[in-house]
Amino acid sequence: MDKPLKNLSAQEWEALIEDFQYGSSRQDRWTSQFSSLSLLDLSLSSLFRKDFPLKFHILIFLEEFAEALFFNSNSPPDQVLSKLIESLKLVIQTPIDGVSITFSLKEQMLLSATSITITLNSLHGCIHQPQLEGLLGILLTIVNRPNHGIDRQVRAVACECLRELEREYPCLLGEIVGHLWALCQSERTHASQSYLLLLLEASLLKVQFSGLLYSFDPLLCHVILMMYSQFPDAFDGQEAEIARRLILISKVGRRHLVFRLLALHWLLGFTELVMGRDARKKKLIVEMAFSFYPNVFDALALKSLKLDLLAFCSIYINVVSSETMGDKEGDSLSVKYLEDCLVCVSAFKWLPPWSTETAVAFRAFHKFLIGASSHSDTDSSTSKSLMESTIFLTIQNMLVNLMLDFQKLVPVAVALVDRFLSCQKHCWLGENLLQIFDQCLLPKVVINYRLTSYFLIFDRIGKSDTIPPHQLLELLTKFMVFLVEKHGPDTGFKSWSQGSRVLSICRTLLMHHHSSRLFIRLSHLLAFTTLSFPDLEVRDNARIYLRMLISIPGKKLRHILNLGEQLVGVSPSPHASSFFIVESPRFSQDLQKSKNISSYIHLDRVVPLLVKQSWSLSLPTLGYGADKYSYIEGIRDSEPLVNGEESDDNANINHTSEAKRIEFPQEPLRVMDSKVSEILGTLRKHFACIPDHRHMAGIKIQIHCTLRFDAEPFKRIWVADSSINGLEKVDALPAIYATVLNFTSSAPYGPIQSYRIPFLLGEPAGTDNLPRQKDSWDVVPVENVSAEKENFKAPVVIELEPREPVPGSVDVLIEANAENGRIIRGQLLSISVGIEDMFLKSVVPPDIGEDAVPDYYSDLFDALWEACGASSNTGREMFSLKGGKGIVAISGTQSVKLLEVPAAFVIRAVEQHLAAFVVGVIGETLVRIVKDGGVIKDITWKDVWADSALDSNPSTTDSDGGPLYLTYFHDEDKDGNRNIYKTNMGCLLVLIFLPPRYHLLFRMEISDVSTLVRVRTDHWPCLAYIDDYLEGLFSS
């Protein structure tokens, strides 16, 4: 226990200071009598004694031995600093008497308090914020009295203390740099030098840290941007340099794409931050605009982001140009930016509508159209000013011309309009685009069978009650006349299909327009159809519509024609489905508890992937094909669509073969030899077994997973308030009931069925935490423990029906019930889908016997290898799919990869991962090794290594005969090359089916120390993943 505090005499203080300076052996004399806080109290109280001459010595003593007194002891640092700051405040506020309180004492007190604060904060590794703010407040109060002559030296010392604090804690004074500048201008005494040094120290922030921009390390660039966001005044005037540096990082081609994208994202946020602070810096953004033009070899993701930046810059280009040159010149500059930047994705005009280039181009249209119009309710931009702008007129003309020249882009343009219509802020923009299409597109379309490509836009025009329907009705009437005139014995179901779709548009007009508005023209159309159309069903339906138009008032007519959707101005029935609404007393979902649900509920793959995608690019498709999964197919109908429920999208994209026969000349008759005829026969038989997923269930793949959850965190979060008592509450494992896993994916995997698990127990932290039984002390075999662990896992099978064989990820949403009735709902970690998940065995025709399967696979491999070759004679041949509606063609490509891997390792990897897909082994040595392994069975074996099975094909070049080698000298010995060739052990033939209808062929030419893999496929995008897969396969 500390002795009662008693002031020490001057002699005792001298002895104490001398003992502390001598060392620890003599310090114990005093530390045994006084605690650290007691010594501090004695020191601080001595400062106010009038007859005490050692005040400066005590302050220096506290400063010199702060570590020994306050760090190695048990004294709380915040308490020490609080007493020190309070004493400093008393000394500063006490008037000068020339005896006990002098200017020199105040100056020394400031220096010592600052030094002790920095020392203790540094020793403890943390900042004691309240005490530091107190010291900072005292110092700022002192320096905030410029030109006060009496205490000028105290103010100078306070400036030096603030410099030390700024040096120790960078950016501490960043927010008051402007105020310090004002103090420097006001100070006229010699203390102005200290003020200037303080201002320089605080403003040195941008000098010390702006150099980080000149590093290519993304973390350092992020640091300087974060500092700018917190201390923008310190970087005032350097915005242009920061922006130029970010642009330079995005242009360095050797940098990783993700860093270049990140630099552009930072640049976009940086410019918005600059404009939010100072709108007068618009010229900075205008000057940068020319740096955003996409380069030829930029990745598509980079081009997309640069187009976004150009659209953002066009807003300020209009403002600046309007201020200097006028409104028209400003709009013309924006148009120039749009036209120039679309050159980088101009291929979208010839690519399929689902292509990423198309999505990027229409995304640019959307960004430039919106312009400065935000989604804020306080936005002052008007629709009239935008509609009168040159950029709006240019884009509307572009869209009209695109739909006229490329009918396949009509659904994408419709998706763009739908996006505007679904936005409450920009719905007027969609309405105006539809009016433009009605005025400029409808008069220019050609009346032929391809007019059905525009039916989607006709439907949207018909739904708009702001557009007069007379022009659309006149066009539909002309089209019905055309169908009547062109009808013949070869028309098939085409007249019925297209006539029914015209009546569907008529129904849309009846539901969204007043009958009086369209009575004359619509009645003429329906009357002509009733009298002249060749199809009976269409005539009957037209007659019904005509009678309804004449006899039934408009509001009742809309009720009759309603198929379930909610119409504008028509309220739903209050009794609809009222008998099926049953109140269920269930607990509500706890959103806070479901937030981190993926940390203790796990869905894991049973077989991990060889190759995992680190990241992937996903661009919005503007709604087109989002629910139809329209991806790379290459399938078109061999006959007209006869199913009345076929979607409009498919009908617009896929033109029938009869239409092609009418509009295009037939191919000349081709002559083929017996070998090609045999190959075509094998391929026809093979493709006839592949289902057309557009008309029937496609081929599915399965991903096997396990669901489990950790018992302890689950019990702590969800079962903490359970009514279970005693030991039963401690030892019982939690469970979840009626679990439903819902799956979604942005990849082209089709609709994914949910998976249900009725009951699942929580997994304990270890085997010791398992529920204790009566004989828990008995010896249990290890295999029983492993089997018991499996009881806490539920098998889950994810079934996917790929529309295209590409890697992706599946998002998982879990819904379950806890024991106490709570609803558990949340997002789990996504399941990765790799290219190897797409590997399936080819379908065997039903007429092939079991013994003939190996020969069939061998023949199929040879046929596909030939068809996918560069000089294939089957390139123009069409093959019918199962169901007889879809036809496809083979467009092959090839690649090659050399792997420096020993033969034994290659064989072992193939036996482990690709054994089911091996259809043939060639070469005596390789045949012997593979047969001895006993893993690969039921295939064709060829002991002779002569490539006779493949080289006999006329398309196979001499380069396929052996492994690749380089000739370093012109006179290199040819016999040496033959010796290298003799090291070949043989060849493995691998046939892989990629759903929905593609193939992947490996021809692995194996030698002692390397393997040459020749790859052929009829789906060229998969080559982007095969290289990584082969690397992972032979490095696993």
FENBEL-V579336 format. One record per residue. N is the residue number from 1. RES is the residue in one small letter. SS is DSSP state (~ for helix, > for strand, _ for the rest). Layout:
((N,RES,SS) (N,RES,SS))
//
This chain:
((1,m,_) (2,d,_) (3,k,_) (4,p,_) (5,l,_) (6,k,_) (7,n,_) (8,l,_) (9,s,_) (10,a,~) (11,q,~) (12,e,~) (13,w,~) (14,e,~) (15,a,~) (16,l,~) (17,i,~) (18,e,~) (19,d,~) (20,f,~) (21,q,~) (22,y,~) (23,g,_) (24,s,~) (25,s,~) (26,r,~) (27,q,~) (28,d,~) (29,r,~) (30,w,~) (31,t,~) (32,s,_) (33,q,_) (34,f,_) (35,s,_) (36,s,~) (37,l,~) (38,s,~) (39,l,~) (40,l,~) (41,d,~) (42,l,~) (43,s,~) (44,l,~) (45,s,~) (46,s,~) (47,l,_) (48,f,_) (49,r,_) (50,k,_) (51,d,_) (52,f,_) (53,p,_) (54,l,_) (55,k,~) (56,f,~) (57,h,~) (58,i,~) (59,l,~) (60,i,~) (61,f,~) (62,l,~) (63,e,~) (64,e,~) (65,f,_) (66,a,~) (67,e,~) (68,a,~) (69,l,~) (70,f,~) (71,f,~) (72,n,_) (73,s,_) (74,n,_) (75,s,_) (76,p,_) (77,p,~) (78,d,~) (79,q,~) (80,v,~) (81,l,~) (82,s,~) (83,k,~) (84,l,~) (85,i,~) (86,e,~) (87,s,~) (88,l,~) (89,k,~) (90,l,~) (91,v,~) (92,i,~) (93,q,~) (94,t,_) (95,p,_) (96,i,_) (97,d,_) (98,g,_) (99,v,_) (100,s,_) (101,i,_) (102,t,_) (103,f,~) (104,s,~) (105,l,~) (106,k,~) (107,e,~) (108,q,~) (109,m,~) (110,l,~) (111,l,~) (112,s,~) (113,a,~) (114,t,~) (115,s,~) (116,i,~) (117,t,~) (118,i,~) (119,t,~) (120,l,~) (121,n,~) (122,s,~) (123,l,~) (124,h,~) (125,g,_) (126,c,_) (127,i,_) (128,h,_) (129,q,~) (130,p,~) (131,q,~) (132,l,~) (133,e,~) (134,g,~) (135,l,~) (136,l,~) (137,g,~) (138,i,~) (139,l,~) (140,l,~) (141,t,~) (142,i,~) (143,v,~) (144,n,_) (145,r,_) (146,p,_) (147,n,_) (148,h,_) (149,g,_) (150,i,_) (151,d,_) (152,r,~) (153,q,~) (154,v,~) (155,r,~) (156,a,~) (157,v,~) (158,a,~) (159,c,~) (160,e,~) (161,c,~) (162,l,~) (163,r,~) (164,e,~) (165,l,~) (166,e,~) (167,r,~) (168,e,~) (169,y,_) (170,p,_) (171,c,_) (172,l,_) (173,l,_) (174,g,~) (175,e,~) (176,i,~) (177,v,~) (178,g,~) (179,h,~) (180,l,~) (181,w,~) (182,a,~) (183,l,~) (184,c,~) (185,q,~) (186,s,~) (187,e,_) (188,r,_) (189,t,_) (190,h,_) (191,a,_) (192,s,~) (193,q,~) (194,s,~) (195,y,~) (196,l,~) (197,l,~) (198,l,~) (199,l,~) (200,l,~) (201,e,~) (202,a,~) (203,s,~) (204,l,_) (205,l,~) (206,k,~) (207,v,~) (208,q,~) (209,f,~) (210,s,~) (211,g,~) (212,l,~) (213,l,~) (214,y,~) (215,s,_) (216,f,_) (217,d,_) (218,p,~) (219,l,~) (220,l,~) (221,c,~) (222,h,~) (223,v,~) (224,i,~) (225,l,~) (226,m,~) (227,m,~) (228,y,~) (229,s,~) (230,q,~) (231,f,_) (232,p,~) (233,d,~) (234,a,~) (235,f,~) (236,d,_) (237,g,_) (238,q,_) (239,e,~) (240,a,~) (241,e,~) (242,i,~) (243,a,~) (244,r,~) (245,r,~) (246,l,~) (247,i,~) (248,l,~) (249,i,~) (250,s,~) (251,k,~) (252,v,_) (253,g,_) (254,r,_) (255,r,_) (256,h,_) (257,l,~) (258,v,~) (259,f,~) (260,r,~) (261,l,~) (262,l,~) (263,a,~) (264,l,~) (265,h,~) (266,w,~) (267,l,~) (268,l,~) (269,g,~) (270,f,~) (271,t,~) (272,e,~) (273,l,~) (274,v,~) (275,m,~) (276,g,~) (277,r,~) (278,d,_) (279,a,~) (280,r,~) (281,k,~) (282,k,~) (283,k,~) (284,l,~) (285,i,~) (286,v,~) (287,e,~) (288,m,~) (289,a,~) (290,f,~) (291,s,~) (292,f,~) (293,y,_) (294,p,_) (295,n,_) (296,v,_) (297,f,_) (298,d,_) (299,a,_) (300,l,~) (301,a,~) (302,l,~) (303,k,~) (304,s,~) (305,l,~) (306,k,~) (307,l,~) (308,d,~) (309,l,~) (310,l,~) (311,a,~) (312,f,~) (313,c,~) (314,s,~) (315,i,~) (316,y,~) (317,i,~) (318,n,~) (319,v,~) (320,v,~) (321,s,~) (322,s,~) (323,e,~) (324,t,~) (325,m,_) (326,g,_) (327,d,~) (328,k,~) (329,e,~) (330,g,~) (331,d,~) (332,s,~) (333,l,~) (334,s,~) (335,v,~) (336,k,~) (337,y,~) (338,l,~) (339,e,~) (340,d,~) (341,c,~) (342,l,~) (343,v,~) (344,c,~) (345,v,~) (346,s,~) (347,a,~) (348,f,~) (349,k,~) (350,w,_) (351,l,_) (352,p,_) (353,p,_) (354,w,_) (355,s,_) (356,t,~) (357,e,~) (358,t,~) (359,a,~) (360,v,~) (361,a,~) (362,f,~) (363,r,~) (364,a,~) (365,f,~) (366,h,~) (367,k,~) (368,f,~) (369,l,~) (370,i,~) (371,g,_) (372,a,_) (373,s,_) (374,s,_) (375,h,_) (376,s,_) (377,d,_) (378,t,_) (379,d,_) (380,s,_) (381,s,_) (382,t,_) (383,s,~) (384,k,~) (385,s,~) (386,l,~) (387,m,~) (388,e,_) (389,s,_) (390,t,~) (391,i,~) (392,f,~) (393,l,~) (394,t,~) (395,i,~) (396,q,~) (397,n,~) (398,m,~) (399,l,~) (400,v,~) (401,n,~) (402,l,~) (403,m,~) (404,l,~) (405,d,~) (406,f,_) (407,q,~) (408,k,~) (409,l,~) (410,v,~) (411,p,~) (412,v,~) (413,a,~) (414,v,~) (415,a,~) (416,l,~) (417,v,~) (418,d,~) (419,r,~) (420,f,~) (421,l,~) (422,s,_) (423,c,_) (424,q,_) (425,k,_) (426,h,_) (427,c,~) (428,w,~) (429,l,~) (430,g,~) (431,e,~) (432,n,~) (433,l,~) (434,l,~) (435,q,~) (436,i,~) (437,f,~) (438,d,~) (439,q,~) (440,c,~) (441,l,~) (442,l,~) (443,p,~) (444,k,~) (445,v,_) (446,v,_) (447,i,_) (448,n,_) (449,y,~) (450,r,~) (451,l,~) (452,t,~) (453,s,~) (454,y,~) (455,f,~) (456,l,~) (457,i,~) (458,f,~) (459,d,~) (460,r,~) (461,i,~) (462,g,~) (463,k,~) (464,s,_) (465,d,_) (466,t,_) (467,i,_) (468,p,_) (469,p,_) (470,h,~) (471,q,~) (472,l,~) (473,l,~) (474,e,~) (475,l,~) (476,l,~) (477,t,~) (478,k,~) (479,f,~) (480,m,~) (481,v,~) (482,f,~) (483,l,~) (484,v,~) (485,e,~) (486,k,~) (487,h,_) (488,g,_) (489,p,_) (490,d,_) (491,t,_) (492,g,_) (493,f,_) (494,k,~) (495,s,~) (496,w,~) (497,s,~) (498,q,~) (499,g,~) (500,s,~) (501,r,~) (502,v,~) (503,l,~) (504,s,~) (505,i,~) (506,c,~) (507,r,~) (508,t,~) (509,l,~) (510,l,~) (511,m,~) (512,h,~) (513,h,_) (514,h,_) (515,s,~) (516,s,~) (517,r,~) (518,l,~) (519,f,~) (520,i,~) (521,r,~) (522,l,~) (523,s,~) (524,h,~) (525,l,~) (526,l,~) (527,a,~) (528,f,~) (529,t,~) (530,t,~) (531,l,~) (532,s,~) (533,f,_) (534,p,_) (535,d,_) (536,l,~) (537,e,~) (538,v,~) (539,r,~) (540,d,~) (541,n,~) (542,a,~) (543,r,~) (544,i,~) (545,y,~) (546,l,~) (547,r,~) (548,m,~) (549,l,~) (550,i,~) (551,s,~) (552,i,_) (553,p,_) (554,g,~) (555,k,~) (556,k,~) (557,l,~) (558,r,~) (559,h,~) (560,i,~) (561,l,~) (562,n,_) (563,l,_) (564,g,_) (565,e,_) (566,q,_) (567,l,_) (568,v,_) (569,g,_) (570,v,_) (571,s,_) (572,p,_) (573,s,_) (574,p,_) (575,h,_) (576,a,_) (577,s,_) (578,s,~) (579,f,~) (580,f,~) (581,i,_) (582,v,_) (583,e,_) (584,s,_) (585,p,_) (586,r,_) (587,f,_) (588,s,_) (589,q,_) (590,d,_) (591,l,_) (592,q,_) (593,k,_) (594,s,_) (595,k,_) (596,n,_) (597,i,~) (598,s,~) (599,s,~) (600,y,_) (601,i,>) (602,h,>) (603,l,>) (604,d,>) (605,r,>) (606,v,_) (607,v,_) (608,p,_) (609,l,_) (610,l,_) (611,v,_) (612,k,_) (613,q,_) (614,s,_) (615,w,_) (616,s,_) (617,l,_) (618,s,_) (619,l,_) (620,p,_) (621,t,_) (622,l,_) (623,g,_) (624,y,_) (625,g,_) (626,a,_) (627,d,_) (628,k,_) (629,y,_) (630,s,_) (631,y,_) (632,i,_) (633,e,_) (634,g,_) (635,i,_) (636,r,>) (637,d,>) (638,s,_) (639,e,_) (640,p,_) (641,l,_) (642,v,_) (643,n,_) (644,g,_) (645,e,_) (646,e,_) (647,s,_) (648,d,~) (649,d,~) (650,n,~) (651,a,~) (652,n,~) (653,i,~) (654,n,_) (655,h,_) (656,t,_) (657,s,~) (658,e,~) (659,a,~) (660,k,~) (661,r,~) (662,i,~) (663,e,~) (664,f,_) (665,p,_) (666,q,_) (667,e,_) (668,p,_) (669,l,_) (670,r,_) (671,v,_) (672,m,_) (673,d,_) (674,s,~) (675,k,~) (676,v,~) (677,s,~) (678,e,~) (679,i,~) (680,l,~) (681,g,~) (682,t,~) (683,l,~) (684,r,~) (685,k,~) (686,h,~) (687,f,~) (688,a,_) (689,c,_) (690,i,_) (691,p,>) (692,d,_) (693,h,_) (694,r,_) (695,h,_) (696,m,_) (697,a,_) (698,g,_) (699,i,_) (700,k,_) (701,i,>) (702,q,>) (703,i,>) (704,h,>) (705,c,>) (706,t,>) (707,l,>) (708,r,>) (709,f,>) (710,d,>) (711,a,~) (712,e,~) (713,p,~) (714,f,~) (715,k,~) (716,r,~) (717,i,~) (718,w,~) (719,v,_) (720,a,_) (721,d,_) (722,s,_) (723,s,_) (724,i,_) (725,n,_) (726,g,~) (727,l,~) (728,e,~) (729,k,~) (730,v,~) (731,d,~) (732,a,_) (733,l,_) (734,p,_) (735,a,>) (736,i,>) (737,y,>) (738,a,>) (739,t,>) (740,v,>) (741,l,>) (742,n,>) (743,f,>) (744,t,>) (745,s,_) (746,s,_) (747,a,_) (748,p,_) (749,y,_) (750,g,_) (751,p,_) (752,i,_) (753,q,_) (754,s,_) (755,y,>) (756,r,>) (757,i,>) (758,p,>) (759,f,>) (760,l,>) (761,l,>) (762,g,_) (763,e,>) (764,p,_) (765,a,_) (766,g,_) (767,t,~) (768,d,~) (769,n,~) (770,l,_) (771,p,_) (772,r,_) (773,q,_) (774,k,_) (775,d,_) (776,s,_) (777,w,_) (778,d,_) (779,v,_) (780,v,_) (781,p,_) (782,v,~) (783,e,~) (784,n,~) (785,v,~) (786,s,~) (787,a,~) (788,e,~) (789,k,~) (790,e,~) (791,n,_) (792,f,_) (793,k,_) (794,a,>) (795,p,>) (796,v,>) (797,v,>) (798,i,>) (799,e,>) (800,l,>) (801,e,_) (802,p,_) (803,r,_) (804,e,_) (805,p,_) (806,v,_) (807,p,_) (808,g,>) (809,s,>) (810,v,>) (811,d,>) (812,v,>) (813,l,>) (814,i,>) (815,e,>) (816,a,>) (817,n,>) (818,a,>) (819,e,_) (820,n,_) (821,g,_) (822,r,_) (823,i,>) (824,i,>) (825,r,>) (826,g,>) (827,q,>) (828,l,>) (829,l,>) (830,s,>) (831,i,>) (832,s,>) (833,v,>) (834,g,_) (835,i,~) (836,e,~) (837,d,~) (838,m,~) (839,f,>) (840,l,>) (841,k,_) (842,s,_) (843,v,_) (844,v,_) (845,p,_) (846,p,_) (847,d,_) (848,i,_) (849,g,_) (850,e,_) (851,d,_) (852,a,_) (853,v,~) (854,p,~) (855,d,~) (856,y,~) (857,y,~) (858,s,~) (859,d,~) (860,l,~) (861,f,~) (862,d,~) (863,a,~) (864,l,~) (865,w,~) (866,e,~) (867,a,~) (868,c,_) (869,g,_) (870,a,_) (871,s,_) (872,s,_) (873,n,_) (874,t,_) (875,g,_) (876,r,_) (877,e,_) (878,m,>) (879,f,>) (880,s,>) (881,l,_) (882,k,>) (883,g,_) (884,g,_) (885,k,_) (886,g,>) (887,i,>) (888,v,>) (889,a,>) (890,i,_) (891,s,_) (892,g,_) (893,t,>) (894,q,>) (895,s,>) (896,v,>) (897,k,>) (898,l,>) (899,l,>) (900,e,_) (901,v,_) (902,p,_) (903,a,~) (904,a,~) (905,f,~) (906,v,~) (907,i,~) (908,r,~) (909,a,~) (910,v,~) (911,e,~) (912,q,~) (913,h,~) (914,l,_) (915,a,~) (916,a,~) (917,f,~) (918,v,>) (919,v,>) (920,g,>) (921,v,>) (922,i,>) (923,g,_) (924,e,~) (925,t,~) (926,l,~) (927,v,~) (928,r,~) (929,i,~) (930,v,~) (931,k,~) (932,d,~) (933,g,~) (934,g,_) (935,v,_) (936,i,_) (937,k,_) (938,d,_) (939,i,_) (940,t,>) (941,w,>) (942,k,>) (943,d,_) (944,v,_) (945,w,_) (946,a,_) (947,d,_) (948,s,~) (949,a,~) (950,l,~) (951,d,~) (952,s,_) (953,n,_) (954,p,_) (955,s,_) (956,t,_) (957,t,_) (958,d,~) (959,s,~) (960,d,~) (961,g,~) (962,g,_) (963,p,_) (964,l,_) (965,y,_) (966,l,_) (967,t,_) (968,y,_) (969,f,_) (970,h,_) (971,d,_) (972,e,_) (973,d,_) (974,k,~) (975,d,~) (976,g,~) (977,n,~) (978,r,~) (979,n,~) (980,i,~) (981,y,~) (982,k,~) (983,t,_) (984,n,>) (985,m,>) (986,g,>) (987,c,>) (988,l,>) (989,l,>) (990,v,>) (991,l,>) (992,i,>) (993,f,>) (994,l,>) (995,p,_) (996,p,_) (997,r,_) (998,y,>) (999,h,>) (1000,l,>) (1001,l,>) (1002,f,>) (1003,r,>) (1004,m,>) (1005,e,>) (1006,i,>) (1007,s,>) (1008,d,_) (1009,v,_) (1010,s,_) (1011,t,>) (1012,l,>) (1013,v,>) (1014,r,>) (1015,v,>) (1016,r,>) (1017,t,>) (1018,d,_) (1019,h,_) (1020,w,~) (1021,p,~) (1022,c,~) (1023,l,~) (1024,a,~) (1025,y,~) (1026,i,~) (1027,d,~) (1028,d,~) (1029,y,~) (1030,l,~) (1031,e,~) (1032,g,~) (1033,l,~) (1034,f,_) (1035,s,_) (1036,s,_))
//
